[in-house]
Amino acid sequence: MVEKRPSTSSWSRAVANMLGVVLIFAGIATAGGLIAALAGGFEGWAIVAGIAVIVLFSGAFLAVRDGARRRRLESNAVVYAPDNTDELFDVDPNTGERTPHRD
């Protein structure tokens, strides 16, 4: 029996991923507002929209990078019990080496 133990819940991971997606969509919408402000000759609003685009895309980049860092640090240990349920082994995902499981 192979059992993978997640370090965080899937709900919290989904919320963290959605933050990046929302920031990207908000940045795209703000970029459209920037283009409209430039086309309409509203220089003040174009400056505000330009700053907002930079902030939103920077926040999206940082959110995506932080999610990748968190996934990289998550434990990928798999608890493996071949035939005997009294013995548990941790399987290294890179080498496949089995070691006795310790809590």
C-alpha positions as CSV (number, residue, x, y, z in Angstrom):
1,M,0.0,0.0,0.0
2,V,1.4,3.4,-1.0
3,E,0.3,6.4,1.0
4,K,1.4,9.9,0.3
5,R,1.1,12.3,3.2
6,P,0.6,15.9,2.1
7,S,2.2,18.6,4.3
8,T,-0.5,21.2,3.5
9,S,-4.1,20.8,2.6
10,S,-5.2,21.0,-1.0
11,W,-7.6,23.8,-0.1
12,S,-4.7,26.1,1.1
13,R,-2.7,25.3,-2.0
14,A,-5.6,26.1,-4.3
15,V,-6.1,29.5,-2.5
16,A,-2.4,30.3,-2.9
17,N,-2.5,29.4,-6.6
18,M,-5.7,31.4,-7.2
19,L,-4.0,34.5,-5.7
20,G,-1.5,34.5,-8.5
21,V,-4.2,33.9,-11.2
22,V,-6.3,36.8,-9.9
23,L,-3.3,39.1,-9.8
24,I,-2.4,38.2,-13.4
25,F,-6.0,38.9,-14.6
26,A,-6.2,42.1,-12.7
27,G,-2.9,43.2,-14.3
28,I,-4.2,42.4,-17.8
29,A,-7.4,44.4,-17.1
30,T,-5.3,47.3,-15.7
31,A,-3.1,47.2,-18.8
32,G,-6.2,47.6,-20.9
33,G,-7.1,50.6,-18.8
34,L,-3.6,52.0,-19.3
35,I,-4.0,51.7,-23.1
36,A,-7.4,53.4,-22.9
37,A,-6.1,56.2,-20.7
38,L,-3.2,56.8,-23.1
39,A,-5.5,56.8,-26.1
40,G,-7.9,59.2,-24.4
41,G,-5.1,61.6,-23.5
42,F,-5.6,61.2,-19.7
43,E,-2.0,61.5,-18.6
44,G,-2.6,61.4,-14.9
45,W,-4.7,58.3,-15.1
46,A,-2.1,56.7,-17.4
47,I,0.5,57.2,-14.8
48,V,-1.7,55.6,-12.1
49,A,-2.6,52.7,-14.3
50,G,1.1,52.2,-15.3
51,I,2.1,52.0,-11.6
52,A,-0.8,49.6,-10.9
53,V,0.2,47.3,-13.8
54,I,3.8,47.1,-12.5
55,V,2.6,46.4,-8.9
56,L,0.0,43.8,-10.0
57,F,2.4,41.9,-12.3
58,S,5.2,42.0,-9.7
59,G,2.8,40.6,-7.1
60,A,1.7,37.9,-9.5
61,F,5.3,37.0,-10.2
62,L,6.1,36.8,-6.5
63,A,3.0,34.7,-5.7
64,V,3.8,32.2,-8.4
65,R,7.5,32.0,-7.3
66,D,6.5,31.5,-3.7
67,G,4.1,28.7,-4.7
68,A,6.9,27.0,-6.6
69,R,9.3,27.4,-3.6
70,R,6.7,25.9,-1.3
71,R,6.1,22.9,-3.6
72,R,9.8,22.3,-3.8
73,L,10.2,22.3,0.0
74,E,7.2,19.9,0.5
75,S,8.1,16.4,1.6
76,N,7.8,13.9,-1.2
77,A,8.3,10.9,1.1
78,V,6.1,7.9,0.3
79,V,5.3,5.4,3.0
80,Y,5.5,2.0,1.5
81,A,4.4,-1.3,3.1
82,P,5.0,-4.2,0.7
83,D,3.4,-7.3,2.3
84,N,3.5,-6.8,6.0
85,T,1.4,-4.0,7.6
86,D,3.6,-4.0,10.7
87,E,6.6,-2.7,8.7
88,L,6.6,0.7,7.1
89,F,9.3,2.0,4.8
90,D,10.0,5.5,3.4
91,V,10.8,5.4,-0.3
92,D,13.2,8.0,-1.6
93,P,11.5,9.3,-4.8
94,N,14.9,10.0,-6.5
95,T,16.7,6.8,-5.8
96,G,14.0,4.3,-4.9
97,E,15.9,3.4,-1.8
98,R,13.7,2.0,1.1
99,T,14.5,2.9,4.7
100,P,12.6,2.0,7.9
101,H,9.9,4.6,8.6
102,R,10.4,6.7,11.7
103,D,7.7,9.1,13.1
